[in-house]
Amino acid sequence: MGNNGNKKLAGIVAGFVAVLMVITVILNKASVQRTLKSINSEYAGGLDRTVTVYDYSGNEITSYTGKIDVEDSETGGKVKFDLDGKRTIIYGGIVIVQEN
């Protein structure tokens, strides 16, 4: 390979490195990571989570653990999820969802 071949190869490698750097910066953004996690949850049937429900005094009412895909309402009045083939809908209360 001549001098031109080395320059071409160096240009390709430099371009490849630049693209990798851009991808790395993009994927390190928190919003992108949240979006990727949401997509994973959608297609994998949820993420390993614990959903804990409290009354308005802060007392725990119940807790659910498993592969859960949570859907909340726009108005904030209910939380819906499926776990072990059963649909659970929670109206009111304080709901905390944590990834395990």
N, CA and C atoms as a LAMMPS dump frame, in Angstrom:
ITEM: TIMESTEP
0
ITEM: NUMBER OF ATOMS
300
ITEM: BOX BOUNDS ff ff ff
-5.0000000000000000e+02 5.0000000000000000e+02
-5.0000000000000000e+02 5.0000000000000000e+02
-5.0000000000000000e+02 5.0000000000000000e+02
ITEM: ATOMS id mol type element x y z
1 1 1 N 0.844 -1.17 0
2 1 2 C 0 0 0
3 1 3 C 0.892 1.236 0
4 2 1 N 0.56 2.175 -0.817
5 2 2 C 1.372 3.387 -0.918
6 2 3 C 0.965 4.416 0.11
7 3 1 N 1.529 5.587 -0.041
8 3 2 C 1.265 6.686 0.879
9 3 3 C -0.211 7.091 0.844
10 4 1 N -0.822 7.061 -0.357
11 4 2 C -2.248 7.391 -0.487
12 4 3 C -3.113 6.382 0.253
13 5 1 N -2.726 5.111 0.187
14 5 2 C -3.472 4.063 0.892
15 5 3 C -3.421 4.263 2.399
16 6 1 N -2.267 4.646 2.917
17 6 2 C -2.125 4.904 4.353
18 6 3 C -2.968 6.094 4.778
19 7 1 N -3.008 7.134 3.934
20 7 2 C -3.806 8.323 4.256
21 7 3 C -5.299 7.985 4.256
22 8 1 N -5.726 7.147 3.29
23 8 2 C -7.132 6.736 3.227
24 8 3 C -7.51 5.95 4.478
25 9 1 N -6.655 4.995 4.83
26 9 2 C -6.907 4.18 6.004
27 9 3 C -6.958 5.043 7.261
28 10 1 N -6.038 5.979 7.383
29 10 2 C -6.016 6.877 8.54
30 10 3 C -7.289 7.721 8.586
31 11 1 N -7.76 8.165 7.424
32 11 2 C -8.998 8.95 7.355
33 11 3 C -10.206 8.124 7.763
34 12 1 N -10.245 6.867 7.321
35 12 2 C -11.364 5.981 7.683
36 12 3 C -11.364 5.718 9.183
37 13 1 N -10.196 5.424 9.722
38 13 2 C -10.082 5.164 11.16
39 13 3 C -10.483 6.412 11.952
40 14 1 N -10.025 7.579 11.54
41 14 2 C -10.366 8.824 12.232
42 14 3 C -11.873 9.068 12.183
43 15 1 N -12.48 8.817 11.03
44 15 2 C -13.934 8.977 10.901
45 15 3 C -14.692 8.014 11.794
46 16 1 N -14.211 6.773 11.839
47 16 2 C -14.833 5.753 12.674
48 16 3 C -14.744 6.146 14.145
49 17 1 N -13.597 6.613 14.562
50 17 2 C -13.408 7.046 15.953
51 17 3 C -14.319 8.227 16.267
52 18 1 N -14.439 9.164 15.346
53 18 2 C -15.307 10.33 15.554
54 18 3 C -16.765 9.896 15.721
55 19 1 N -17.207 8.962 14.877
56 19 2 C -18.587 8.463 14.97
57 19 3 C -18.796 7.763 16.31
58 20 1 N -17.84 6.95 16.736
59 20 2 C -17.95 6.274 18.032
60 20 3 C -18.026 7.272 19.182
61 21 1 N -17.263 8.337 19.083
62 21 2 C -17.285 9.356 20.142
63 21 3 C -18.654 10.036 20.199
64 22 1 N -19.216 10.352 19.046
65 22 2 C -20.534 10.986 18.999
66 22 3 C -21.587 10.051 19.58
67 23 1 N -21.544 8.782 19.195
68 23 2 C -22.5 7.8 19.722
69 23 3 C -22.361 7.681 21.229
70 24 1 N -21.139 7.641 21.722
71 24 2 C -20.894 7.538 23.162
72 24 3 C -21.468 8.736 23.895
73 25 1 N -21.275 9.931 23.367
74 25 2 C -21.807 11.147 24.003
75 25 3 C -23.331 11.1 24.01
76 26 1 N -23.922 10.696 22.894
77 26 2 C -25.383 10.638 22.796
78 26 3 C -25.943 9.614 23.782
79 27 1 N -25.343 8.425 23.825
80 27 2 C -25.863 7.367 24.681
81 27 3 C -25.633 7.641 26.161
82 28 1 N -24.736 8.532 26.49
83 28 2 C -24.499 8.866 27.891
84 28 3 C -25.478 9.914 28.413
85 29 1 N -26.318 10.446 27.56
86 29 2 C -27.321 11.41 27.989
87 29 3 C -28.385 10.672 28.801
88 30 1 N -28.779 11.225 29.924
89 30 2 C -29.754 10.581 30.801
90 30 3 C -31.084 10.35 30.087
91 31 1 N -31.511 11.313 29.27
92 31 2 C -32.797 11.162 28.586
93 31 3 C -32.764 10.011 27.592
94 32 1 N -31.626 9.82 26.93
95 32 2 C -31.492 8.707 25.988
96 32 3 C -31.496 7.394 26.757
97 33 1 N -30.806 7.343 27.892
98 33 2 C -30.781 6.122 28.69
99 33 3 C -32.178 5.781 29.198
100 34 1 N -32.958 6.797 29.601
101 34 2 C -34.331 6.546 30.05
102 34 3 C -35.178 6.026 28.906
103 35 1 N -35.016 6.596 27.718
104 35 2 C -35.772 6.139 26.56
105 35 3 C -35.43 4.692 26.218
106 36 1 N -34.14 4.36 26.225
107 36 2 C -33.73 2.979 25.943
108 36 3 C -34.283 2.023 26.99
109 37 1 N -34.315 2.448 28.249
110 37 2 C -34.855 1.605 29.312
111 37 3 C -36.361 1.414 29.12
112 38 1 N -37.066 2.465 28.701
113 38 2 C -38.502 2.36 28.438
114 38 3 C -38.784 1.398 27.295
115 39 1 N -37.987 1.466 26.25
116 39 2 C -38.15 0.549 25.117
117 39 3 C -37.905 -0.876 25.575
118 40 1 N -36.853 -1.08 26.354
119 40 2 C -36.555 -2.412 26.876
120 40 3 C -37.717 -2.923 27.721
121 41 1 N -38.273 -2.084 28.569
122 41 2 C -39.393 -2.474 29.418
123 41 3 C -40.608 -2.858 28.587
124 42 1 N -40.872 -2.075 27.541
125 42 2 C -42.033 -2.316 26.677
126 42 3 C -41.956 -3.682 26.005
127 43 1 N -40.798 -4.025 25.489
128 43 2 C -40.674 -5.254 24.709
129 43 3 C -40.248 -6.463 25.532
130 44 1 N -39.803 -6.256 26.756
131 44 2 C -39.382 -7.378 27.602
132 44 3 C -40.432 -7.7 28.665
133 45 1 N -41.581 -7.037 28.603
134 45 2 C -42.636 -7.314 29.568
135 45 3 C -42.429 -6.646 30.91
136 46 1 N -41.649 -5.599 30.932
137 46 2 C -41.414 -4.862 32.167
138 46 3 C -39.988 -5.014 32.656
139 47 1 N -39.699 -4.326 33.743
140 47 2 C -38.398 -4.4 34.392
141 47 3 C -38.609 -4.97 35.786
142 48 1 N -37.537 -5.492 36.375
143 48 2 C -37.64 -5.974 37.754
144 48 3 C -37.844 -4.767 38.658
145 49 1 N -39.037 -4.712 39.249
146 49 2 C -39.409 -3.547 40.053
147 49 3 C -40.139 -3.973 41.31
148 50 1 N -40.173 -3.05 42.258
149 50 2 C -41.015 -3.189 43.441
150 50 3 C -41.946 -1.989 43.462
151 51 1 N -43.244 -2.255 43.539
152 51 2 C -44.26 -1.206 43.634
153 51 3 C -44.811 -1.256 45.054
154 52 1 N -44.669 -0.163 45.774
155 52 2 C -45.164 -0.101 47.147
156 52 3 C -46.244 0.972 47.222
157 53 1 N -47.359 0.629 47.859
158 53 2 C -48.492 1.544 47.983
159 53 3 C -48.626 1.946 49.448
160 54 1 N -48.724 3.269 49.67
161 54 2 C -48.874 3.822 51.015
162 54 3 C -50.182 4.591 51.097
163 55 1 N -50.752 4.648 52.315
164 55 2 C -51.903 5.526 52.496
165 55 3 C -51.386 6.954 52.672
166 56 1 N -52.289 7.893 52.79
167 56 2 C -51.877 9.296 52.843
168 56 3 C -51.218 9.683 54.167
169 57 1 N -51.211 8.764 55.135
170 57 2 C -50.505 8.997 56.397
171 57 3 C -49.095 8.419 56.361
172 58 1 N -48.755 7.741 55.264
173 58 2 C -47.419 7.177 55.122
174 58 3 C -47.301 5.722 55.549
175 59 1 N -48.423 5.087 55.869
176 59 2 C -48.415 3.677 56.257
177 59 3 C -48.451 2.794 55.017
178 60 1 N -47.59 1.776 54.982
179 60 2 C -47.568 0.87 53.831
180 60 3 C -48.84 0.022 53.822
181 61 1 N -49.48 -0.023 52.659
182 61 2 C -50.679 -0.828 52.492
183 61 3 C -50.318 -2.192 51.906
184 62 1 N -49.549 -2.164 50.815
185 62 2 C -49.157 -3.412 50.151
186 62 3 C -47.943 -3.157 49.269
187 63 1 N -47.355 -4.259 48.81
188 63 2 C -46.167 -4.166 47.973
189 63 3 C -46.198 -5.282 46.939
190 64 1 N -45.71 -5 45.736
191 64 2 C -45.644 -5.974 44.645
192 64 3 C -44.211 -5.997 44.125
193 65 1 N -43.677 -7.177 43.85
194 65 2 C -42.327 -7.298 43.305
195 65 3 C -42.347 -8.28 42.154
196 66 1 N -41.661 -7.925 41.067
197 66 2 C -41.569 -8.81 39.912
198 66 3 C -41.236 -8.027 38.662
199 67 1 N -41.42 -8.66 37.517
200 67 2 C -41.195 -8.01 36.225
201 67 3 C -42.46 -7.211 35.924
202 68 1 N -42.356 -5.897 36.104
203 68 2 C -43.539 -5.031 36.066
204 68 3 C -43.332 -3.914 35.053
205 69 1 N -44.35 -3.706 34.211
206 69 2 C -44.384 -2.576 33.283
207 69 3 C -45.474 -1.639 33.783
208 70 1 N -45.098 -0.5 34.306
209 70 2 C -46.027 0.422 34.966
210 70 3 C -46.55 1.446 33.968
211 71 1 N -47.84 1.707 34.064
212 71 2 C -48.472 2.753 33.252
213 71 3 C -49.236 3.653 34.199
214 72 1 N -48.908 4.947 34.203
215 72 2 C -49.645 5.864 35.059
216 72 3 C -50.556 6.724 34.206
217 73 1 N -51.599 7.249 34.851
218 73 2 C -52.539 8.09 34.113
219 73 3 C -51.993 9.501 34.024
220 74 1 N -52.449 10.229 33.03
221 74 2 C -52.023 11.616 32.825
222 74 3 C -52.439 12.504 33.999
223 75 1 N -53.557 12.179 34.609
224 75 2 C -54.073 13.02 35.691
225 75 3 C -53.459 12.67 37.033
226 76 1 N -52.71 11.576 37.113
227 76 2 C -52.071 11.195 38.361
228 76 3 C -52.987 10.465 39.32
229 77 1 N -54.175 10.075 38.872
230 77 2 C -55.143 9.437 39.757
231 77 3 C -55.045 7.93 39.847
232 78 1 N -54.333 7.295 38.908
233 78 2 C -54.247 5.836 38.983
234 78 3 C -52.933 5.336 38.394
235 79 1 N -52.532 4.153 38.864
236 79 2 C -51.355 3.454 38.366
237 79 3 C -51.824 2.056 37.984
238 80 1 N -51.403 1.612 36.796
239 80 2 C -51.844 0.315 36.286
240 80 3 C -50.624 -0.507 35.894
241 81 1 N -50.648 -1.815 36.245
242 81 2 C -49.578 -2.704 35.808
243 81 3 C -50.059 -4.141 35.803
244 82 1 N -49.336 -4.969 35.068
245 82 2 C -49.604 -6.402 35.014
246 82 3 C -48.474 -7.124 35.721
247 83 1 N -48.834 -8.108 36.54
248 83 2 C -47.85 -8.914 37.254
249 83 3 C -48.403 -10.325 37.369
250 84 1 N -47.622 -11.292 36.938
251 84 2 C -48.018 -12.71 36.986
252 84 3 C -49.36 -12.941 36.297
253 85 1 N -49.571 -12.265 35.178
254 85 2 C -50.794 -12.457 34.4
255 85 3 C -52.022 -11.775 34.965
256 86 1 N -51.874 -11.008 36.016
257 86 2 C -53.008 -10.316 36.631
258 86 3 C -52.824 -8.807 36.515
259 87 1 N -53.881 -8.125 36.154
260 87 2 C -53.873 -6.673 36.039
261 87 3 C -54.158 -6.066 37.401
262 88 1 N -53.348 -5.098 37.79
263 88 2 C -53.552 -4.372 39.042
264 88 3 C -53.715 -2.9 38.705
265 89 1 N -54.77 -2.299 39.238
266 89 2 C -55.007 -0.866 39.062
267 89 3 C -55.136 -0.264 40.453
268 90 1 N -54.329 0.753 40.71
269 90 2 C -54.335 1.406 42.018
270 90 3 C -54.889 2.811 41.836
271 91 1 N -55.974 3.112 42.553
272 91 2 C -56.581 4.441 42.542
273 91 3 C -56.224 5.137 43.851
274 92 1 N -55.616 6.288 43.766
275 92 2 C -55.3 7.05 44.965
276 92 3 C -54.098 6.477 45.709
277 93 1 N -53.869 6.988 46.89
278 93 2 C -52.718 6.558 47.674
279 93 3 C -51.428 7.122 47.112
280 94 1 N -50.342 6.742 47.755
281 94 2 C -49.023 7.154 47.323
282 94 3 C -48.346 5.905 46.791
283 95 1 N -47.894 5.962 45.548
284 95 2 C -47.297 4.799 44.906
285 95 3 C -45.837 5.111 44.583
286 96 1 N -44.952 4.241 45.065
287 96 2 C -43.519 4.395 44.776
288 96 3 C -43.091 3.163 44.005
289 97 1 N -42.461 3.407 42.851
290 97 2 C -41.973 2.322 41.997
291 97 3 C -40.463 2.396 41.995
292 98 1 N -39.814 1.302 42.379
293 98 2 C -38.362 1.251 42.407
294 98 3 C -37.887 0.1 41.536
295 99 1 N -36.837 0.367 40.76
296 99 2 C -36.212 -0.711 39.997
297 99 3 C -35.314 -1.481 40.921
298 100 1 N -35.356 -2.8 40.816
299 100 2 C -34.503 -3.651 41.643
300 100 3 C -33.16 -3.833 40.992
